Amino acid sequence: MTTELATRQHEADNSLIEQVIVGGDLEKLSPAQRTAYYARVCESLTLNPFTRPFEYIRLSGKLVLYATRTATDQLAKKASLSLRPVRTEHIDDVYLVTAEASDPSGRTVTNVGAVEITNLKGAPLANAIMKAHTKAYRRATLSFCGLGWLDETEIETIRDAMPVAVTGDGRIMEPERKPEPVKLAVTLAGPPSPRRATAPTDEDVSDLSHWLKWAYRVSGIKRQADICALIGVPNVLAIQDFATAAEVLLANLPPAKSEHKEEKE
């Protein structure tokens, strides 16, 4: 009887996973099913799940996976891909790179990466050009492997894309709810505000999931968009250095009520 029940539960789980895959929304899965689905995807592509080759994003109301640099690097290595730029173009305010991915058998696939370079000069322009090449290489890698996944360099330019922190056991991490909303300062420039929290630990700045959990906790802010506004980035995927972002967040947090009282005294 126990074996029969287990078999039925397994079949039910597989059925739900199949339905969610068709609908494209991983949020409907339980944490255990979400973890199982993640593992199956990694297994099918022979990727190491412990290196987090995919992260989660909420796009158009659905929770989906996107490929990180770890995923494209592993895929390129396993397929013995050679990547090279075949053409660069400057069209109006857009810098466009066409990259080619090829394997030892001679099969080739091309794809493009584009960035806006309006009013950019010097180091910012150089960084934008490098990003265009990176986009092209990663898109070419995913195309070569027959994957229609979004790459992390793409989603920072998608307006309604919202990265979602998911734990290793499949639980979606939502920001802590506070009874009173935090009012953000309109002007972020100027001298730093007195800090209301200690600096993050090394684990807090080790990756995006840990950083988001820390940021929600120390700021009391409920929305990623408000945190991004506070540190001056379009979204959390644009954060290049989590330690630096933590410093900026702490510096721009509004003073606590107790700090206002001390200033008056």
Secondary structure in CASP SS format (residue, H / E / C, confidence):
PFRMAT SS
TARGET T0000
AUTHOR 0000-0000-0000
METHOD secondary structure of the structure
MODEL  1
M C 1.00
T H 1.00
T H 1.00
E H 1.00
L H 1.00
A H 1.00
T H 1.00
R H 1.00
Q H 1.00
H H 1.00
E H 1.00
A H 1.00
D H 1.00
N H 1.00
S H 1.00
L H 1.00
I H 1.00
E H 1.00
Q H 1.00
V H 1.00
I H 1.00
V H 1.00
G H 1.00
G C 1.00
D C 1.00
L H 1.00
E H 1.00
K H 1.00
L C 1.00
S C 1.00
P H 1.00
A H 1.00
Q H 1.00
R H 1.00
T H 1.00
A H 1.00
Y H 1.00
Y H 1.00
A H 1.00
R H 1.00
V H 1.00
C H 1.00
E H 1.00
S H 1.00
L C 1.00
T C 1.00
L C 1.00
N C 1.00
P H 1.00
F H 1.00
T H 1.00
R C 1.00
P C 1.00
F E 1.00
E E 1.00
Y E 1.00
I E 1.00
R E 1.00
L E 1.00
S C 1.00
G C 1.00
K E 1.00
L E 1.00
V E 1.00
L E 1.00
Y E 1.00
A E 1.00
T C 1.00
R H 1.00
T H 1.00
A H 1.00
T H 1.00
D H 1.00
Q H 1.00
L H 1.00
A H 1.00
K H 1.00
K H 1.00
A C 1.00
S C 1.00
L C 1.00
S E 1.00
L E 1.00
R E 1.00
P E 1.00
V E 1.00
R E 1.00
T E 1.00
E E 1.00
H E 1.00
I E 1.00
D C 1.00
D C 1.00
V E 1.00
Y E 1.00
L E 1.00
V E 1.00
T E 1.00
A E 1.00
E E 1.00
A E 1.00
S E 1.00
D C 1.00
P C 1.00
S C 1.00
G C 1.00
R C 1.00
T E 1.00
V E 1.00
T E 1.00
N E 1.00
V E 1.00
G E 1.00
A E 1.00
V E 1.00
E E 1.00
I C 1.00
T C 1.00
N C 1.00
L C 1.00
K C 1.00
G H 1.00
A H 1.00
P H 1.00
L H 1.00
A H 1.00
N H 1.00
A H 1.00
I H 1.00
M H 1.00
K H 1.00
A H 1.00
H H 1.00
T H 1.00
K H 1.00
A H 1.00
Y H 1.00
R H 1.00
R H 1.00
A H 1.00
T H 1.00
L H 1.00
S H 1.00
F H 1.00
C C 1.00
G C 1.00
L C 1.00
G C 1.00
W C 1.00
L C 1.00
D E 1.00
E H 1.00
T H 1.00
E H 1.00
I H 1.00
E C 1.00
T C 1.00
I C 1.00
R C 1.00
D C 1.00
A C 1.00
M E 1.00
P E 1.00
V E 1.00
A C 1.00
V E 1.00
T C 1.00
G C 1.00
D C 1.00
G C 1.00
R C 1.00
I E 1.00
M C 1.00
E C 1.00
P C 1.00
E C 1.00
R C 1.00
K C 1.00
P C 1.00
E C 1.00
P C 1.00
V C 1.00
K C 1.00
L C 1.00
A C 1.00
V C 1.00
T C 1.00
L C 1.00
A C 1.00
G C 1.00
P C 1.00
P C 1.00
S C 1.00
P C 1.00
R C 1.00
R C 1.00
A C 1.00
T C 1.00
A C 1.00
P C 1.00
T C 1.00
D C 1.00
E C 1.00
D C 1.00
V C 1.00
S C 1.00
D C 1.00
L H 1.00
S H 1.00
H H 1.00
W H 1.00
L H 1.00
K H 1.00
W H 1.00
A H 1.00
Y H 1.00
R H 1.00
V H 1.00
S H 1.00
G C 1.00
I C 1.00
K C 1.00
R C 1.00
Q H 1.00
A H 1.00
D H 1.00
I H 1.00
C H 1.00
A H 1.00
L H 1.00
I H 1.00
G C 1.00
V C 1.00
P C 1.00
N C 1.00
V H 1.00
L H 1.00
A H 1.00
I C 1.00
Q C 1.00
D C 1.00
F H 1.00
A H 1.00
T H 1.00
A H 1.00
A H 1.00
E H 1.00
V H 1.00
L H 1.00
L H 1.00
A H 1.00
N H 1.00
L C 1.00
P C 1.00
P C 1.00
A C 1.00
K H 1.00
S H 1.00
E H 1.00
H H 1.00
K H 1.00
E H 1.00
E H 1.00
K H 1.00
E C 1.00
END
